[in-house]
Amino acid sequence: MFNITAKDEMYLRMQAMLRNVVPDVELRYKAELAAEIIRLKQEKNAVILGHNYMEPALFHSVPDFVGDSLELSRKAAETDKDIIVFCGVRFMAETAKILNPSKTVLLPSEKAGCSLAASITAADVRELRSRFPGVPVVSYVNTYAEVKAESDVCCTSSNAAAVVRSLDSPTVIFLPDEYLARNVARDTGKHIVFPSLAPGHEPSSELDYQLIGWHGRCEVHEKFTLQDVKGIRAQFPDVVILAHPECSPEVVEASDFSGSTTAMIRYVERTTAPRYLLLTECAMGDNIAAANPDKDMLRLCSVRCPHMNQITLEDTLEALRLGRYVIDVPEDVRLRAARAVTRMLAVGAQRGEDTSLD
Ligand code: SF4
């Protein structure tokens, strides 16, 4: 009698989804890891959350929930499990901890940071407040807890313009992504300035600016250029190009659609085009291709997020085995950060809109 093991079952499940995306020899190895992760997850009463940028073999095997960081944080907030393993980057795991402080939150790699989140500190925000007294601060969720704690409200890539409008303030400080800020300025018709990093060189008070930006960039999305878009359209005239709002305004304008990761996934699912190209982390194209075998996805895989790619099945297994790396947020910081995140959720709820992240 032939006995099907958990490992075999996992391999068959992954093969059904990934046979056109991941070579079989790798699938067998990864299925073994995934089966052990699932066993440990049950033994330790854990839930695994997987961000849209995770590599296909992880994304389509071990997570209980997949999605953008806000969707995953909401799942984290609702869970009755003892441990939350966040397969994403540090600021996302922190947001889960901010929203659900009684749980143990684990991030499988200590190196899973983010260039945007690292571009600004709490001291930078305090200094901006002193340079522009009384001006409200909107922080993108791709920031660390200390920065959220200094902010009035957070925003996502899909509700940024709505959050700015909701403040009903003539001037708003918008941090830290330069390109998202420029895209929001275009959407809201506001003038934007980027103050010098050295205090004492303030923008002219004569200037009719309404948005004050910062100098942060996503090291993935800043790499896409207008030349890339033109070159791809010349080679594939029927391609539909989707750009994340962390891309430059020139790239966003030259694209057919711009939205958060979840908005891009929905767009591909709900439309029929000869082929698509996503200007975002390459793994997401693989994940959409696996889930929608009828859709033709082009990929620019020389552009990868080094932080998201730190999270592997091997690290996830070790995270569960060893209970590492624990994400903690000091309670005074957490309480202030929670206020900014909750205020953002209230703006999204009022509009009944998608509040997708990253
Ligand atoms: S893709 Fe960009 S914004 Fe997202 S984690 Fe990587 S560096 Fe940060």
Residues whose N, C-alpha, C, O or C-beta is under 5 A from the ligand:
A	BS01	SF4	V89 G113 C114 S115 L116 N142 C218 E219 V220 C305 H307
